[in-house]
Amino acid sequence: MRRNQTVLLIIIAFVLTACGSTQTKITTNQFTAKTDAVTLIYTPDVELSVLMATGMQETRADWSETGQDNITVALQSALDGRASRIIVHDREDVQSPRQSQLVKLTDAVMQTSLQYDYRGQKLPTHKKRYSRSIGPGATLLAGDSGANYALMVLARGNYQSGGKVAMNIAMAALGGPMQFGGQNLYAALIDLETGDIVWSNLATAAPGEDMRKTEGADKLVASLLKDFPL
């Protein structure tokens, strides 16, 4: 009887932590999508890890590389034929030190947005506003592509090891805390004329949306882009 209760507890906990979700935000500043626009997609910044029995995480370069490739292809496929023409750009291929610094600044602004706009730590001046910007120098992100917008994507995730699964079973039997893996995909669309982040979304992976697999990446990106404005 107790074993059945333990299994049921694990199943309930897994379902509650594995539900997919999205959180779309659109700038409260003035924004009208340009016609015949060009959008530059920077290859995603992806870091995937294995969650060990101890609770520590160990980055897996092979998973991260596969995830980056799958997400890049899924973005191209999902946005192909939309109103905006798509150009993919390798985030490591920068044309100048200033462009490199701007990419790092953009990453920092995205991390700030994740913390304060999505994770419950809202700043007093932003409770009813969504206004993020990387500044007027944003045109440097376009390089010589002629792009009007840049789409920046950040992916983080961890997956339970066999040892962690066994640990969760043991903790459930003892009534202790369990720790599951999880994956998130965050995207920000930047107007390169103003520097404003005009749209962003945070997608939490549901079962079947494993970005290490082609089909899973396709589903996760579809969730991410469901309200994409271009």
Residue frames as a rotation matrix with the C-alpha (Angstrom) as fourth column:
MET 1
0.570 0.821 0.000 0.00
0.821 -0.570 0.000 0.00
0.000 0.000 -1.000 0.00
ARG 2
0.497 -0.451 -0.742 2.76
0.127 -0.807 0.576 2.44
-0.858 -0.381 -0.344 0.95
ARG 3
-0.580 -0.739 0.342 4.63
0.425 0.084 0.901 1.60
-0.695 0.668 0.265 -2.26
ASN 4
-0.110 0.636 0.764 1.55
0.980 -0.058 0.189 2.48
0.164 0.770 -0.617 -4.32
GLN 5
0.812 0.399 -0.426 1.21
0.507 -0.844 0.176 5.78
-0.289 -0.359 -0.888 -2.47
THR 6
0.014 -0.911 -0.413 4.86
0.156 -0.406 0.901 6.56
-0.988 -0.077 0.137 -3.17
VAL 7
-0.640 -0.217 0.737 4.46
0.716 0.179 0.675 5.89
-0.278 0.960 0.041 -6.89
LEU 8
0.345 0.864 0.366 1.30
0.918 -0.392 0.058 8.03
0.194 0.316 -0.929 -6.99
LEU 9
0.669 -0.152 -0.728 3.08
0.309 -0.834 0.458 10.89
-0.676 -0.531 -0.511 -5.22
ILE 10
-0.444 -0.896 -0.010 5.94
0.278 -0.149 0.949 10.79
-0.852 0.418 0.315 -7.74
ILE 11
-0.423 0.355 0.834 3.52
0.904 0.107 0.413 10.78
0.057 0.929 -0.367 -10.68
ILE 12
0.674 0.731 -0.107 1.56
0.738 -0.670 0.073 13.76
-0.018 -0.129 -0.992 -9.29
ALA 13
0.388 -0.613 -0.688 4.74
0.153 -0.693 0.704 15.72
-0.909 -0.378 -0.176 -8.57
PHE 14
-0.622 -0.662 0.418 6.12
0.490 0.087 0.868 15.02
-0.611 0.744 0.270 -12.04
VAL 15
-0.048 0.700 0.712 2.90
0.979 -0.109 0.172 16.09
0.198 0.705 -0.681 -13.77
LEU 16
0.795 0.395 -0.460 2.75
0.528 -0.824 0.204 19.33
-0.298 -0.405 -0.864 -11.79
THR 17
0.177 -0.819 -0.546 6.33
-0.044 -0.561 0.827 20.24
-0.983 -0.122 -0.136 -12.65
ALA 18
-0.646 -0.505 0.572 6.18
0.449 0.356 0.820 19.09
-0.617 0.787 -0.003 -16.28
CYS 19
0.430 0.874 0.226 3.25
0.746 -0.203 -0.634 21.16
-0.509 0.441 -0.739 -17.55
GLY 20
-0.521 -0.608 0.599 4.23
0.846 -0.462 0.266 23.40
0.115 0.645 0.755 -20.43
SER 21
0.510 0.669 -0.541 3.43
0.686 -0.696 -0.214 27.11
-0.519 -0.262 -0.814 -20.36
THR 22
-0.292 -0.582 0.759 4.20
0.847 -0.526 -0.077 30.39
0.444 0.621 0.646 -22.10
GLN 23
0.284 0.316 -0.905 4.29
0.712 -0.701 -0.021 34.02
-0.642 -0.639 -0.425 -20.91
THR 24
-0.068 -0.257 0.964 4.14
0.925 -0.377 -0.036 36.51
0.373 0.890 0.264 -23.76
LYS 25
0.181 0.098 -0.979 4.93
0.559 -0.829 0.020 40.20
-0.809 -0.550 -0.205 -23.21
ILE 26
0.182 -0.053 0.982 4.60
0.907 -0.377 -0.188 43.06
0.380 0.925 -0.020 -25.71
THR 27
-0.782 -0.611 -0.125 6.20
0.613 -0.717 -0.332 46.46
0.114 -0.336 0.935 -25.21
THR 28
0.259 0.848 -0.463 4.01
0.854 -0.425 -0.299 49.19
-0.450 -0.318 -0.834 -23.77
ASN 29
-0.452 -0.437 -0.777 5.99
-0.067 -0.853 0.518 51.67
-0.889 0.287 0.356 -25.86
GLN 30
0.495 0.630 -0.598 4.71
-0.628 -0.217 -0.748 52.63
-0.601 0.746 0.288 -29.30
PHE 31
-0.638 -0.694 0.334 5.34
-0.275 0.610 0.743 49.81
-0.720 0.382 -0.580 -31.77
THR 32
0.625 0.739 -0.253 4.06
-0.540 0.174 -0.823 49.06
-0.564 0.651 0.508 -35.26
ALA 33
0.142 -0.589 0.795 5.53
0.358 0.780 0.514 46.11
-0.923 0.211 0.322 -37.12
LYS 34
-0.252 -0.337 -0.907 7.32
-0.669 -0.617 0.415 47.17
-0.699 0.711 -0.070 -40.30
THR 35
0.846 0.508 0.160 6.18
-0.197 0.578 -0.792 45.76
-0.495 0.639 0.589 -43.62
ASP 36
0.831 -0.539 -0.141 8.72
0.058 0.336 -0.940 43.85
0.554 0.773 0.310 -45.74
ALA 37
0.621 -0.595 0.510 11.00
-0.776 -0.375 0.507 43.69
-0.110 -0.711 -0.695 -42.73
VAL 38
0.214 -0.649 -0.730 14.15
-0.167 0.712 -0.682 41.62
0.962 0.268 0.044 -42.34
THR 39
0.820 0.082 0.567 14.68
-0.572 0.064 0.818 39.73
0.031 -0.995 0.100 -39.08
LEU 40
-0.097 -0.934 -0.343 18.11
-0.599 0.330 -0.730 38.54
0.795 0.135 -0.592 -38.04
ILE 41
0.932 0.362 0.001 18.01
-0.237 0.609 0.757 35.37
0.274 -0.706 0.653 -35.94
TYR 42
-0.096 -0.958 0.271 21.08
-0.945 0.002 -0.328 34.97
0.314 -0.288 -0.905 -33.79
THR 43
-0.121 0.013 -0.993 21.84
0.000 1.000 0.013 31.31
0.993 0.001 -0.121 -33.12
PRO 44
0.777 0.594 0.208 20.44
-0.183 -0.102 0.978 30.47
0.602 -0.798 0.030 -29.68
ASP 45
-0.405 -0.789 0.461 22.51
-0.743 -0.010 -0.669 30.50
0.533 -0.614 -0.583 -26.51
VAL 46
0.640 0.676 -0.365 21.83
-0.427 0.708 0.562 26.96
0.639 -0.204 0.742 -25.24
GLU 47
-0.579 -0.774 0.257 23.11
-0.684 0.290 -0.669 25.29
0.443 -0.563 -0.697 -22.09
LEU 48
0.582 0.768 -0.266 21.75
-0.542 0.610 0.578 21.87
0.606 -0.192 0.772 -21.11
SER 49
-0.464 -0.745 0.479 22.84
-0.834 0.186 -0.520 19.91
0.299 -0.640 -0.708 -18.05
VAL 50
-0.070 0.385 -0.920 22.33
0.204 0.909 0.364 16.61
0.977 -0.162 -0.142 -16.28
LEU 51
0.263 0.269 0.927 20.83
-0.823 -0.439 0.361 16.82
0.504 -0.857 0.106 -12.79
MET 52
-0.524 -0.615 -0.590 22.85
-0.215 0.765 -0.607 14.53
0.824 -0.191 -0.533 -10.54
ALA 53
0.148 0.574 -0.806 21.60
0.636 0.569 0.522 12.58
0.758 -0.589 -0.280 -7.52
THR 54
-0.482 -0.450 -0.752 23.32
0.871 -0.333 -0.360 15.15
-0.089 -0.829 0.553 -5.27
GLY 55
0.583 0.725 -0.367 21.31
0.628 -0.689 -0.363 17.97
-0.516 -0.019 -0.857 -6.83
MET 56
-0.194 -0.734 -0.651 24.37
-0.138 -0.637 0.759 19.38
-0.971 0.237 0.022 -8.59
GLN 57
0.883 0.469 -0.023 24.23
-0.050 0.044 -0.998 20.09
-0.467 0.882 0.062 -12.31
GLU 58
-0.223 -0.952 0.211 26.84
0.192 0.169 0.967 19.07
-0.956 0.256 0.145 -14.86
THR 59
0.275 0.321 -0.906 26.80
-0.712 -0.565 -0.417 20.82
-0.646 0.760 0.073 -18.23
ARG 60
0.109 -0.182 0.977 26.64
0.496 0.862 0.105 18.52
-0.862 0.473 0.184 -21.23
ALA 61
-0.455 -0.381 -0.805 28.31
-0.417 -0.708 0.570 20.11
-0.787 0.595 0.163 -24.26
ASP 62
-0.980 0.088 0.178 26.91
0.196 0.573 0.796 17.46
-0.032 0.815 -0.578 -26.62
TRP 63
-0.136 0.986 -0.092 23.33
0.954 0.105 -0.280 18.08
-0.267 -0.126 -0.955 -25.47
SER 64
0.095 0.137 -0.986 23.84
0.179 -0.977 -0.118 21.84
-0.979 -0.166 -0.117 -25.67
GLU 65
-0.766 -0.457 -0.452 25.18
-0.354 -0.288 0.890 21.68
-0.537 0.842 0.059 -29.22
THR 66
-0.812 0.531 0.244 22.39
0.573 0.640 0.513 19.37
0.116 0.556 -0.823 -30.36
GLY 67
0.048 0.859 -0.509 19.81
0.846 -0.306 -0.437 21.60
-0.532 -0.409 -0.742 -28.70
GLN 68
-0.217 -0.208 -0.954 21.25
-0.160 -0.956 0.245 24.70
-0.963 0.206 0.174 -30.37
ASP 69
-0.979 -0.171 -0.112 21.14
-0.142 0.176 0.974 23.04
-0.147 0.969 -0.197 -33.80
ASN 70
-0.572 0.816 0.085 17.59
0.816 0.555 0.163 21.76
0.085 0.163 -0.983 -33.30
ILE 71
0.125 0.619 -0.776 16.24
0.619 -0.659 -0.426 25.08
-0.775 -0.427 -0.466 -32.00
THR 72
-0.532 -0.392 -0.750 17.92
-0.289 -0.749 0.596 27.02
-0.796 0.534 0.285 -34.85
VAL 73
-0.983 0.178 0.048 16.38
0.122 0.428 0.895 24.77
0.139 0.886 -0.443 -37.51
ALA 74
-0.299 0.929 -0.219 13.00
0.949 0.265 -0.169 24.87
-0.099 -0.259 -0.961 -35.77
LEU 75
-0.073 0.214 -0.974 13.06
0.236 -0.945 -0.225 28.69
-0.969 -0.247 0.018 -35.67
GLN 76
-0.832 -0.293 -0.472 13.88
-0.369 -0.342 0.864 28.87
-0.415 0.893 0.176 -39.37
SER 77
-0.850 0.522 0.070 11.14
0.455 0.662 0.596 26.43
0.265 0.538 -0.800 -40.26
ALA 78
-0.150 0.844 -0.515 8.52
0.912 -0.083 -0.401 28.12
-0.381 -0.530 -0.757 -38.07
LEU 79
0.071 0.129 -0.989 9.25
0.093 -0.988 -0.122 31.62
-0.993 -0.083 -0.082 -39.39
ASP 80
-0.895 -0.405 0.185 9.81
0.189 0.032 0.982 30.75
-0.404 0.914 0.048 -43.04
GLY 81
-0.564 0.685 0.461 7.16
0.664 0.044 0.747 32.35
0.491 0.727 -0.480 -45.21
ARG 82
0.158 0.586 -0.795 6.05
0.887 -0.438 -0.147 34.85
-0.434 -0.682 -0.589 -42.57
ALA 83
0.941 0.315 0.121 5.80
0.337 -0.847 -0.412 38.58
-0.027 0.428 -0.903 -43.25
SER 84
0.626 -0.772 -0.104 9.42
-0.663 -0.598 0.449 39.14
-0.409 -0.212 -0.887 -42.27
ARG 85
0.668 -0.505 -0.547 12.34
-0.228 0.561 -0.796 37.74
0.708 0.656 0.260 -44.25
ILE 86
0.946 -0.251 0.207 14.66
-0.117 0.330 0.937 35.65
-0.304 -0.910 0.283 -42.10
ILE 87
0.360 -0.908 -0.216 18.46
-0.376 0.071 -0.924 35.65
0.854 0.413 -0.316 -41.92
VAL 88
0.958 -0.092 -0.270 20.31
0.277 0.536 0.798 33.35
0.071 -0.839 0.539 -39.51
HIS 89
0.399 -0.846 0.354 23.52
-0.480 -0.522 -0.705 34.66
0.781 0.112 -0.615 -37.97
ASP 90
0.271 -0.423 -0.865 26.05
0.674 0.724 -0.143 32.76
0.687 -0.544 0.482 -35.85
ARG 91
0.978 0.195 0.081 26.29
0.079 -0.693 0.717 34.59
0.195 -0.694 -0.693 -32.52
GLU 92
0.465 -0.878 -0.116 30.02
0.500 0.152 0.852 33.79
-0.730 -0.454 0.510 -32.40
ASP 93
-0.207 -0.505 0.838 30.63
0.978 -0.138 0.159 35.48
0.035 0.852 0.522 -35.76
VAL 94
0.658 0.395 -0.641 30.84
0.493 -0.870 -0.030 39.14
-0.569 -0.296 -0.767 -34.76
GLN 95
0.583 -0.340 0.738 32.22
0.702 -0.246 -0.668 41.79
0.409 0.908 0.095 -37.07
SER 96
-0.055 -0.610 0.790 33.73
-0.117 -0.782 -0.612 44.17
0.992 -0.126 -0.028 -34.51
PRO 97
-0.828 -0.288 -0.481 34.53
0.431 0.220 -0.875 44.47
0.358 -0.932 -0.058 -30.79
ARG 98
-0.805 0.576 0.142 31.61
-0.582 -0.721 -0.375 46.90
-0.114 -0.384 0.916 -30.42
GLN 99
0.022 0.825 -0.565 29.21
-0.735 0.396 0.550 44.36
0.677 0.403 0.615 -31.91
SER 100
-0.329 -0.230 -0.916 30.57
0.324 0.883 -0.338 41.71
0.887 -0.408 -0.216 -29.55
GLN 101
-0.993 -0.058 -0.105 29.97
0.119 -0.373 -0.920 44.01
0.014 -0.926 0.377 -26.57
LEU 102
-0.487 0.873 -0.028 26.45
-0.867 -0.480 0.132 44.73
0.102 0.088 0.991 -27.77
VAL 103
-0.002 0.435 -0.901 25.65
-0.231 0.876 0.423 41.01
0.973 0.209 0.099 -27.98
LYS 104
-0.642 -0.306 -0.703 26.84
0.572 0.419 -0.705 40.66
0.511 -0.855 -0.094 -24.36
LEU 105
-0.932 0.352 0.084 24.77
-0.341 -0.776 -0.530 43.70
-0.122 -0.523 0.844 -23.34
THR 106
-0.188 0.903 -0.387 21.71
-0.797 0.090 0.597 42.18
0.574 0.421 0.703 -25.01
ASP 107
-0.188 0.043 -0.981 22.25
0.291 0.957 -0.014 38.92
0.938 -0.288 -0.193 -23.11
ALA 108
-0.915 -0.213 -0.343 22.46
0.386 -0.210 -0.898 40.90
0.119 -0.954 0.275 -19.86
VAL 109
-0.688 0.725 0.044 19.25
-0.726 -0.687 -0.028 42.82
0.010 -0.051 0.999 -20.59
MET 110
-0.024 0.673 -0.739 17.49
-0.462 0.648 0.605 39.54
0.887 0.356 0.295 -21.39
GLN 111
-0.483 -0.216 -0.848 18.65
0.560 0.669 -0.489 38.04
0.673 -0.711 -0.202 -18.09
THR 112
-0.989 0.140 -0.043 17.37
-0.067 -0.694 -0.717 41.14
-0.130 -0.707 0.696 -16.27
SER 113
-0.357 0.907 -0.223 14.02
-0.857 -0.223 0.465 40.82
0.372 0.357 0.857 -18.03
LEU 114
-0.143 0.267 -0.953 13.79
0.066 0.963 0.260 37.16
0.988 -0.026 -0.155 -17.05
GLN 115
-0.752 -0.263 -0.604 14.44
0.581 0.168 -0.796 38.02
0.311 -0.950 0.027 -13.41
TYR 116
-0.886 0.310 -0.346 12.19
0.003 -0.740 -0.673 41.05
-0.464 -0.597 0.654 -13.06
ASP 117
-0.465 0.747 -0.475 9.49
-0.885 -0.377 0.274 40.56
0.026 0.548 0.836 -15.72
TYR 118
0.027 0.457 -0.889 8.95
-0.519 0.767 0.378 36.81
0.855 0.451 0.258 -15.51
ARG 119
-0.265 -0.260 -0.929 10.05
0.439 0.825 -0.356 35.53
0.858 -0.502 -0.104 -12.12
GLY 120
0.507 0.734 -0.452 8.07
0.702 -0.047 0.711 37.60
0.500 -0.678 -0.538 -9.69
GLN 121
-0.103 -0.608 -0.787 10.71
0.886 -0.416 0.205 40.20
-0.452 -0.676 0.581 -8.80
LYS 122
0.365 0.359 0.859 9.04
0.820 -0.560 -0.115 43.18
0.440 0.746 -0.499 -10.48
LEU 123
-0.794 -0.601 -0.091 10.62
0.594 -0.735 -0.328 46.60
0.130 -0.314 0.940 -10.15
PRO 124
-0.283 0.732 -0.619 8.28
0.541 -0.411 -0.734 49.26
-0.792 -0.543 -0.280 -8.67
THR 125
-0.315 0.111 -0.943 8.49
-0.525 -0.848 0.076 51.35
-0.790 0.519 0.325 -11.88
HIS 126
-0.786 -0.049 -0.616 7.63
-0.587 0.368 0.721 48.39
0.192 0.928 -0.319 -14.12
LYS 127
-0.712 0.529 0.463 4.57
-0.018 0.645 -0.764 46.89
-0.702 -0.552 -0.449 -12.42
LYS 128
0.382 0.918 0.106 2.24
0.181 0.038 -0.983 48.04
-0.906 0.395 -0.152 -15.20
ARG 129
0.617 -0.254 -0.745 4.78
-0.745 -0.492 -0.450 48.56
-0.252 0.832 -0.493 -17.93
TYR 130
0.548 -0.587 0.596 6.91
0.537 0.793 0.287 46.36
-0.641 0.163 0.750 -20.12
SER 131
0.962 -0.274 -0.022 9.70
-0.223 -0.730 -0.646 48.57
0.161 0.626 -0.763 -21.40
ARG 132
0.457 -0.862 0.219 13.11
0.286 0.376 0.881 47.06
-0.842 -0.340 0.419 -22.00
SER 133
0.979 -0.170 -0.116 15.77
-0.178 -0.419 -0.891 48.41
0.103 0.892 -0.440 -24.34
ILE 134
0.428 -0.904 0.016 19.39
0.847 0.407 0.342 47.79
-0.315 -0.133 0.940 -25.28
GLY 135
0.032 -0.392 -0.920 19.76
0.178 -0.903 0.391 51.41
-0.983 -0.176 0.041 -26.38
PRO 136
0.716 0.365 -0.594 20.04
-0.386 -0.502 -0.774 53.37
-0.581 0.784 -0.219 -29.64
GLY 137
-0.226 -0.891 -0.394 23.21
-0.912 0.052 0.406 51.56
-0.341 0.452 -0.824 -30.74
ALA 138
0.163 0.381 0.910 21.17
-0.232 0.912 -0.340 48.43
-0.959 -0.155 0.237 -31.48
THR 139
0.839 0.181 -0.513 21.74
-0.520 -0.007 -0.854 48.81
-0.158 0.983 0.089 -35.23
LEU 140
-0.169 -0.982 -0.083 25.20
-0.985 0.165 0.049 47.30
-0.034 0.091 -0.995 -34.65
LEU 141
-0.171 0.169 0.971 23.51
-0.311 0.925 -0.216 43.93
-0.935 -0.339 -0.105 -34.12
ALA 142
0.817 0.576 -0.018 22.46
-0.171 0.212 -0.962 43.99
-0.550 0.789 0.272 -37.77
GLY 143
-0.170 -0.934 0.313 26.03
0.374 0.233 0.898 44.18
-0.912 0.270 0.310 -39.03
ASP 144
-0.784 -0.122 -0.609 25.86
-0.473 -0.518 0.712 44.42
-0.403 0.846 0.349 -42.81
SER 145
-0.770 0.512 0.381 22.65
0.559 0.829 0.016 42.36
-0.308 0.226 -0.924 -43.05
GLY 146
-0.827 0.494 0.269 20.29
-0.233 -0.736 0.636 45.32
0.512 0.463 0.723 -43.38
ALA 147
-0.443 0.678 -0.587 18.00
0.745 0.642 0.179 43.75
0.498 -0.358 -0.790 -40.75
ASN 148
-0.125 0.533 0.837 15.20
-0.315 -0.821 0.476 45.70
0.941 -0.203 0.271 -39.06
TYR 149
0.688 0.401 0.605 14.82
-0.707 0.181 0.684 43.31
0.164 -0.898 0.408 -36.14
ALA 150
-0.514 -0.780 -0.356 16.96
-0.566 0.621 -0.542 40.83
0.644 -0.077 -0.761 -34.21
LEU 151
0.714 0.700 -0.011 15.54
-0.495 0.515 0.700 37.72
0.496 -0.494 0.714 -32.56
MET 152
-0.458 -0.871 0.178 17.67
-0.693 0.224 -0.686 36.56
0.557 -0.437 -0.706 -29.63
VAL 153
0.636 0.688 -0.348 16.96
-0.386 0.675 0.629 33.21
0.668 -0.265 0.695 -27.98
LEU 154
-0.455 -0.712 0.534 18.18
-0.835 0.132 -0.534 31.78
0.310 -0.689 -0.655 -24.69
ALA 155
0.543 0.617 -0.569 17.66
-0.373 0.785 0.495 28.14
0.752 -0.056 0.657 -23.66
ARG 156
-0.550 -0.647 0.527 18.44
-0.792 0.205 -0.575 26.52
0.264 -0.734 -0.625 -20.33
GLY 157
0.574 0.792 -0.207 17.53
-0.669 0.600 0.439 23.07
0.472 -0.114 0.874 -19.10
ASN 158
-0.597 -0.717 0.360 18.46
-0.802 0.537 -0.259 20.10
-0.008 -0.444 -0.896 -16.98
TYR 159
0.328 0.620 -0.713 17.47
-0.615 0.713 0.338 16.45
0.718 0.327 0.615 -17.14
GLN 160
0.591 -0.031 0.806 17.42
-0.749 0.350 0.563 13.90
-0.300 -0.936 0.184 -14.34
SER 161
-0.491 -0.747 -0.448 20.15
-0.783 0.604 -0.149 11.29
0.382 0.278 -0.881 -14.23
GLY 162
0.060 0.470 -0.880 19.27
0.014 0.882 0.472 7.68
0.998 -0.041 0.046 -13.38
GLY 163
-0.650 -0.401 -0.646 20.67
0.633 0.186 -0.752 8.32
0.421 -0.897 0.133 -9.92
LYS 164
-0.929 0.333 0.162 18.43
-0.370 -0.861 -0.351 11.35
0.023 -0.386 0.922 -9.48
VAL 165
-0.085 0.923 -0.374 15.35
-0.598 0.253 0.760 9.36
0.797 0.288 0.531 -10.45
ALA 166
-0.051 -0.013 -0.999 16.26
0.517 0.855 -0.037 6.75
0.854 -0.518 -0.037 -7.83
MET 167
-0.918 -0.331 -0.217 16.87
0.361 -0.476 -0.802 9.51
0.162 -0.815 0.557 -5.27
ASN 168
-0.626 0.751 0.208 13.42
-0.700 -0.659 0.273 11.00
0.342 0.026 0.939 -5.94
ILE 169
0.145 0.663 -0.734 11.81
-0.135 0.749 0.649 7.61
0.980 0.005 0.198 -5.39
ALA 170
-0.362 -0.380 -0.851 13.62
0.752 0.421 -0.508 7.26
0.551 -0.824 0.133 -2.08
MET 171
-0.997 -0.027 0.066 12.71
-0.011 -0.859 -0.513 10.79
0.071 -0.512 0.856 -1.00
ALA 172
-0.295 0.955 -0.022 9.07
-0.655 -0.185 0.732 10.23
0.696 0.230 0.681 -1.91
ALA 173
0.110 0.295 -0.949 9.00
0.350 0.882 0.314 7.08
0.930 -0.367 -0.006 0.25
LEU 174
-0.523 -0.425 -0.739 10.42
0.834 -0.075 -0.547 9.09
0.177 -0.902 0.393 3.16
GLY 175
0.577 0.802 -0.153 8.14
0.815 -0.579 0.033 12.06
-0.062 -0.144 -0.988 2.57
GLY 176
-0.123 -0.738 -0.664 11.11
0.499 -0.624 0.601 14.27
-0.858 -0.257 0.445 1.72
PRO 177
0.392 0.247 -0.886 11.55
-0.462 -0.780 -0.422 16.94
-0.796 0.575 -0.192 -0.99
MET 178
0.275 -0.249 0.929 11.99
0.741 0.670 -0.040 15.86
-0.613 0.699 0.369 -4.61
GLN 179
-0.016 -0.392 -0.920 13.83
-0.383 -0.847 0.368 17.70
-0.924 0.358 -0.136 -7.37
PHE 180
0.476 0.271 0.837 12.94
0.616 0.576 -0.537 17.32
-0.627 0.771 0.108 -11.03
GLY 181
-0.691 -0.702 0.171 14.56
0.584 -0.403 0.705 18.62
-0.426 0.587 0.688 -14.18
GLY 182
0.493 0.847 -0.198 13.06
0.505 -0.464 -0.728 21.34
-0.709 0.259 -0.656 -16.35
GLN 183
-0.539 -0.649 0.537 13.70
0.808 -0.220 0.546 23.24
-0.236 0.728 0.643 -19.56
ASN 184
0.422 0.630 -0.652 12.93
0.376 -0.776 -0.507 26.82
-0.825 -0.031 -0.564 -20.61
LEU 185
-0.349 -0.438 0.829 13.21
0.937 -0.186 0.296 28.73
0.025 0.880 0.475 -23.87
TYR 186
0.297 0.369 -0.881 13.21
0.469 -0.860 -0.202 32.54
-0.832 -0.353 -0.428 -23.80
ALA 187
-0.236 -0.322 0.917 13.10
0.966 -0.179 0.186 34.81
0.104 0.930 0.353 -26.86
ALA 188
0.114 0.227 -0.967 13.29
0.347 -0.921 -0.175 38.58
-0.931 -0.316 -0.184 -27.31
LEU 189
0.233 0.037 0.972 12.53
0.964 -0.139 -0.226 40.48
0.126 0.990 -0.069 -30.51
ILE 190
-0.118 -0.420 -0.900 14.50
0.542 -0.787 0.296 43.73
-0.832 -0.452 0.321 -30.73
ASP 191
0.891 0.335 0.308 13.63
0.450 -0.552 -0.702 46.69
-0.065 0.764 -0.642 -32.93
LEU 192
0.046 -0.999 0.017 17.06
0.986 0.048 0.160 47.64
-0.161 0.009 0.987 -34.22
GLU 193
-0.041 -0.004 0.999 16.00
0.459 -0.889 0.015 51.23
0.888 0.459 0.038 -34.92
THR 194
0.515 0.349 0.783 14.94
-0.458 -0.660 0.595 52.02
0.725 -0.665 -0.180 -31.34
GLY 195
-0.641 -0.767 -0.035 16.72
-0.430 0.396 -0.811 49.28
0.636 -0.505 -0.584 -29.40
ASP 196
-0.131 0.688 0.714 13.42
-0.981 0.016 -0.195 48.32
-0.145 -0.726 0.672 -27.69
ILE 197
-0.991 0.083 0.109 12.53
0.086 0.996 0.027 44.73
-0.106 0.036 -0.994 -26.91
VAL 198
-0.589 0.796 -0.141 9.12
-0.788 -0.527 0.319 44.88
0.179 0.299 0.937 -28.58
TRP 199
0.622 0.744 -0.244 8.07
-0.651 0.665 0.366 41.29
0.435 -0.068 0.898 -27.88
SER 200
-0.619 -0.784 0.049 9.29
-0.715 0.536 -0.448 38.48
0.326 -0.312 -0.893 -25.67
ASN 201
0.598 0.789 -0.141 8.11
-0.649 0.580 0.492 35.10
0.470 -0.203 0.859 -24.51
LEU 202
-0.556 -0.671 0.490 9.19
-0.829 0.492 -0.267 32.49
-0.062 -0.554 -0.830 -22.00
ALA 203
0.422 0.666 -0.615 8.19
-0.690 0.676 0.258 28.92
0.588 0.316 0.745 -22.86
THR 204
-0.255 -0.406 0.878 8.46
-0.852 0.524 -0.006 26.09
-0.457 -0.749 -0.479 -20.34
ALA 205
-0.644 -0.093 -0.759 8.81
-0.614 0.655 0.441 22.69
0.456 0.750 -0.479 -21.94
ALA 206
0.380 0.783 0.493 6.01
-0.886 0.461 -0.049 20.16
-0.265 -0.418 0.869 -21.58
PRO 207
-0.072 -0.356 0.932 6.49
-0.056 0.934 0.353 16.40
-0.996 -0.027 -0.087 -21.95
GLY 208
0.421 0.177 0.890 7.39
0.795 0.400 -0.456 15.69
-0.436 0.899 0.028 -25.58
GLU 209
0.967 -0.108 0.231 9.15
0.025 -0.863 -0.505 19.06
0.254 0.494 -0.832 -25.97
ASP 210
0.530 -0.848 -0.012 12.71
0.380 0.225 0.897 17.84
-0.758 -0.480 0.442 -25.43
MET 211
0.794 -0.192 -0.577 14.93
-0.511 -0.725 -0.461 20.21
-0.330 0.661 -0.674 -27.42
ARG 212
-0.303 -0.910 0.284 17.57
-0.557 0.410 0.722 17.50
-0.773 0.061 -0.631 -27.74
LYS 213
-0.446 0.263 0.855 15.23
0.625 0.776 0.087 15.85
-0.640 0.574 -0.511 -30.24
THR 214
-0.971 0.004 0.237 14.07
0.191 -0.578 0.793 17.37
0.140 0.816 0.561 -33.53
GLU 215
-0.203 0.978 0.042 10.38
0.537 0.076 0.840 16.81
0.819 0.193 -0.541 -32.92
GLY 216
0.220 0.244 -0.945 10.59
0.970 -0.160 0.184 18.11
-0.107 -0.957 -0.271 -29.37
ALA 217
-0.692 -0.543 -0.476 12.41
0.466 -0.839 0.281 21.27
-0.552 -0.027 0.834 -30.49
ASP 218
-0.797 0.459 0.393 9.76
0.259 -0.329 0.908 21.87
0.546 0.825 0.143 -33.17
LYS 219
0.176 0.927 -0.332 6.97
0.752 0.091 0.653 21.66
0.635 -0.365 -0.681 -30.59
LEU 220
0.044 -0.232 -0.972 8.76
0.893 -0.426 0.142 23.87
-0.447 -0.874 0.189 -28.07
VAL 221
-0.908 -0.407 -0.100 9.51
0.304 -0.803 0.513 26.54
-0.289 0.435 0.853 -30.68
ALA 222
-0.470 0.823 0.320 5.88
0.438 -0.097 0.894 26.43
0.766 0.560 -0.315 -31.87
SER 223
0.395 0.573 -0.719 4.81
0.906 -0.114 0.407 27.21
0.151 -0.812 -0.564 -28.30
LEU 224
-0.337 -0.650 -0.681 7.40
0.720 -0.644 0.258 29.97
-0.606 -0.403 0.685 -28.03
LEU 225
-0.980 -0.193 -0.043 6.29
0.106 -0.696 0.711 31.72
-0.167 0.692 0.702 -31.24
LYS 226
-0.382 0.902 0.202 2.53
0.918 0.395 -0.029 31.36
-0.106 0.174 -0.979 -30.90
ASP 227
0.679 0.625 -0.385 2.04
0.595 -0.776 -0.211 35.15
-0.431 -0.085 -0.899 -30.54
PHE 228
-0.389 -0.920 -0.047 5.06
0.685 -0.324 0.653 36.29
-0.615 0.222 0.756 -32.60
PRO 229
0.252 0.642 -0.724 4.18
0.119 -0.763 -0.635 39.69
-0.961 0.074 -0.268 -34.17
LEU 230
-0.224 -0.404 -0.887 6.00
-0.783 -0.467 0.411 39.37
-0.580 0.786 -0.212 -37.51
